[in-house]
Amino acid sequence: MKDAKRWRGLVALVRDTIEHTSRAVERVHLDTAERPFAILEKIPGVAQPTHIVHVVHDATVSGVHQIVRAVSRGVVTTVDLALRVAEQQADKDADHGS
């Protein structure tokens, strides 16, 4: 299977794109949300509940992006395995066809 190297390159490119984009979006999301939380956390009466919401928000955002990256890694692993199986089958077919 001579195209396997190309497929692996494409898969690596997609994996890296998802990884870096997810990290960038996570940073922007957390930084943007920080502003209103910081203001509300200075107001007596709403500071404490706001802080709790802030912590939950940040953990949720980070958790979602970690899941996105983990799923991406899982897909890459699955595609790599499929490419290996296809290469082995192509090698067997070539050996039997010769």
DRENVOTI-330994 format. One line per field, with one value per residue: residue number from 1; x, y negated, z of N, C-alpha, C, O in turn. Coordinates in steps of 0.2 Angstrom, whole numbers. Layout:
N
i	c(NUM, ...) $
n_c1	c(X, ...) $
n_c2	c(Y, ...) $
n_c3	c(Z, ...) $
ca_c1	c(X, ...) $
ca_c2	c(Y, ...) $
ca_c3	c(Z, ...) $
c_c1	c(X, ...) $
c_c2	c(Y, ...) $
c_c3	c(Z, ...) $
o_c1	c(X, ...) $
o_c2	c(Y, ...) $
o_c3	c(Z, ...) $
***
This chain:
98
i	c(1, 2, 3, 4, 5, 6, 7, 8, 9, 10, 11, 12, 13, 14, 15, 16, 17, 18, 19, 20, 21, 22, 23, 24, 25, 26, 27, 28, 29, 30, 31, 32, 33, 34, 35, 36, 37, 38, 39, 40, 41, 42, 43, 44, 45, 46, 47, 48, 49, 50, 51, 52, 53, 54, 55, 56, 57, 58, 59, 60, 61, 62, 63, 64, 65, 66, 67, 68, 69, 70, 71, 72, 73, 74, 75, 76, 77, 78, 79, 80, 81, 82, 83, 84, 85, 86, 87, 88, 89, 90, 91, 92, 93, 94, 95, 96, 97, 98) $
n_c1	c(4, 6, 2, 1, 10, 7, -6, -4, 3, -7, -16, -8, -7, -20, -23, -13, -18, -31, -27, -19, -28, -39, -33, -30, -43, -48, -40, -43, -57, -57, -49, -58, -69, -64, -64, -78, -81, -71, -75, -87, -84, -79, -89, -99, -109, -112, -100, -95, -104, -102, -89, -89, -96, -87, -76, -82, -86, -73, -67, -76, -75, -61, -62, -70, -62, -51, -57, -61, -48, -43, -52, -48, -35, -38, -45, -35, -26, -34, -35, -22, -20, -29, -22, -10, -15, -21, -9, -2, -11, -10, 3, 3, -6, 2, 13, 6, 2, 13) $
n_c2	c(6, -9, -22, -24, -31, -44, -45, -43, -55, -65, -61, -64, -78, -83, -78, -86, -99, -99, -97, -109, -119, -116, -119, -133, -138, -135, -142, -156, -156, -154, -165, -175, -174, -176, -190, -195, -187, -191, -204, -202, -194, -203, -210, -212, -200, -193, -188, -176, -166, -168, -165, -151, -147, -151, -143, -130, -133, -135, -123, -114, -119, -116, -103, -98, -102, -94, -81, -82, -82, -70, -61, -64, -59, -45, -42, -44, -34, -23, -24, -23, -10, -4, -7, 0, 13, 14, 12, 24, 33, 30, 33, 47, 50, 46, 55, 67, 66, 66) $
n_c3	c(0, -6, -4, 10, 17, 14, 18, 32, 34, 32, 42, 53, 51, 52, 65, 73, 69, 76, 89, 92, 88, 97, 109, 108, 106, 118, 127, 123, 126, 140, 144, 139, 147, 159, 162, 164, 175, 184, 187, 193, 204, 213, 219, 233, 240, 228, 225, 231, 226, 212, 211, 213, 202, 192, 194, 191, 178, 172, 174, 167, 153, 151, 153, 142, 131, 133, 132, 118, 112, 117, 110, 97, 97, 99, 88, 78, 82, 79, 65, 62, 65, 56, 44, 46, 46, 33, 25, 29, 23, 10, 7, 9, -1, -12, -11, -13, -25, -33) $
ca_c1	c(0, 11, -1, 0, 14, 3, -12, -1, 5, -13, -18, -4, -9, -27, -22, -10, -23, -36, -24, -17, -34, -43, -29, -31, -50, -49, -36, -47, -63, -55, -47, -63, -74, -61, -66, -84, -80, -66, -79, -93, -81, -77, -96, -101, -116, -112, -94, -94, -108, -99, -82, -91, -98, -81, -72, -86, -85, -67, -66, -80, -72, -55, -64, -73, -57, -47, -61, -60, -41, -43, -56, -44, -30, -41, -46, -28, -24, -38, -33, -15, -21, -32, -17, -6, -19, -21, -2, -1, -15, -7, 9, 1, -9, 7, 17, 3, 1, 19) $
ca_c2	c(0, -14, -28, -24, -37, -50, -45, -45, -62, -68, -60, -68, -85, -84, -77, -92, -104, -98, -98, -116, -123, -115, -122, -140, -140, -134, -148, -161, -155, -155, -172, -180, -173, -179, -197, -196, -184, -195, -210, -200, -192, -209, -213, -209, -197, -189, -186, -169, -161, -169, -161, -144, -146, -152, -137, -125, -135, -134, -115, -112, -121, -113, -96, -97, -102, -88, -76, -83, -80, -63, -58, -65, -54, -39, -41, -44, -27, -18, -25, -20, -3, -2, -7, 6, 19, 13, 13, 31, 37, 28, 37, 54, 51, 46, 61, 73, 64, 66) $
ca_c3	c(0, -7, -1, 17, 20, 13, 23, 39, 34, 32, 48, 58, 50, 55, 73, 75, 69, 81, 95, 92, 88, 103, 114, 106, 108, 126, 130, 121, 130, 147, 145, 138, 152, 165, 163, 168, 182, 189, 190, 198, 210, 217, 221, 239, 239, 222, 224, 232, 221, 206, 211, 212, 195, 188, 195, 188, 171, 169, 174, 161, 147, 150, 152, 136, 126, 135, 128, 111, 111, 118, 105, 91, 98, 98, 80, 75, 84, 75, 58, 61, 65, 50, 39, 46, 43, 25, 23, 29, 18, 3, 7, 8, -8, -17, -10, -16, -32, -37) $
c_c1	c(4, 8, -1, 4, 10, -3, -9, 1, -1, -16, -15, -6, -15, -26, -19, -14, -28, -33, -22, -23, -38, -39, -30, -38, -51, -46, -41, -54, -62, -53, -53, -68, -71, -63, -72, -84, -76, -70, -84, -90, -79, -84, -98, -108, -116, -105, -93, -98, -104, -92, -84, -92, -92, -77, -76, -85, -79, -65, -70, -77, -65, -57, -66, -67, -52, -51, -60, -53, -40, -46, -51, -38, -32, -42, -40, -25, -27, -36, -27, -16, -24, -27, -12, -9, -19, -15, -1, -5, -12, -1, 8, -2, -3, 12, 13, 2, 7, 21) $
c_c2	c(-6, -21, -29, -30, -43, -51, -46, -52, -66, -67, -64, -76, -87, -83, -84, -98, -104, -100, -106, -120, -122, -119, -130, -142, -140, -140, -154, -161, -157, -162, -177, -179, -176, -186, -198, -193, -188, -201, -207, -197, -197, -212, -209, -206, -192, -186, -179, -164, -162, -165, -154, -143, -147, -146, -131, -127, -133, -126, -112, -113, -117, -105, -94, -97, -96, -82, -76, -81, -73, -59, -58, -60, -47, -37, -40, -37, -22, -18, -22, -13, 0, -2, -2, 12, 19, 15, 21, 35, 36, 32, 44, 55, 51, 52, 67, 72, 65, 73) $
c_c3	c(0, -4, 6, 20, 19, 17, 30, 40, 35, 39, 54, 57, 53, 63, 76, 75, 74, 88, 96, 92, 94, 109, 114, 108, 115, 129, 129, 125, 137, 148, 144, 144, 159, 167, 167, 175, 187, 192, 195, 204, 215, 220, 227, 237, 233, 221, 225, 227, 214, 206, 210, 205, 190, 188, 191, 180, 168, 169, 168, 155, 146, 149, 145, 131, 127, 131, 121, 109, 112, 112, 98, 92, 97, 91, 77, 76, 80, 68, 57, 61, 59, 44, 39, 44, 36, 22, 23, 24, 11, 2, 6, 1, -13, -16, -13, -23, -37, -39) $
o_c1	c(7, 12, -4, 2, 10, -4, -13, 0, -2, -18, -18, -6, -16, -29, -21, -15, -30, -36, -24, -24, -41, -43, -31, -39, -54, -49, -42, -56, -66, -56, -54, -71, -75, -64, -72, -87, -78, -70, -84, -93, -76, -83, -100, -112, -120, -104, -90, -95, -104, -91, -80, -90, -91, -75, -72, -84, -78, -62, -68, -76, -64, -53, -64, -67, -49, -47, -59, -52, -37, -44, -51, -37, -29, -41, -39, -23, -24, -36, -25, -12, -21, -27, -10, -6, -18, -14, 2, -2, -12, 0, 11, 0, -3, 14, 16, 0, 7, 26) $
o_c2	c(-9, -25, -34, -33, -47, -56, -50, -55, -71, -72, -67, -79, -92, -87, -86, -103, -110, -103, -108, -125, -128, -122, -134, -147, -144, -143, -158, -166, -161, -165, -182, -185, -177, -188, -201, -195, -189, -203, -210, -197, -196, -217, -203, -209, -187, -182, -175, -160, -157, -162, -150, -138, -143, -144, -128, -122, -130, -124, -107, -109, -114, -102, -89, -93, -93, -77, -71, -77, -69, -54, -53, -56, -43, -32, -36, -33, -17, -13, -19, -9, 5, 3, 1, 16, 25, 18, 23, 40, 41, 35, 47, 60, 55, 55, 71, 77, 66, 74) $
o_c3	c(5, -3, 9, 25, 24, 20, 34, 45, 39, 42, 58, 62, 57, 66, 81, 79, 77, 92, 102, 96, 97, 113, 119, 112, 118, 134, 134, 128, 140, 153, 148, 146, 163, 172, 172, 180, 193, 197, 200, 209, 221, 225, 226, 234, 234, 217, 221, 225, 210, 200, 206, 202, 186, 183, 187, 176, 163, 164, 165, 150, 141, 145, 142, 126, 122, 128, 117, 104, 108, 110, 95, 87, 94, 89, 72, 72, 77, 65, 52, 57, 56, 40, 34, 40, 33, 17, 18, 21, 7, -3, 2, -2, -18, -22, -16, -27, -43, -42) $
***
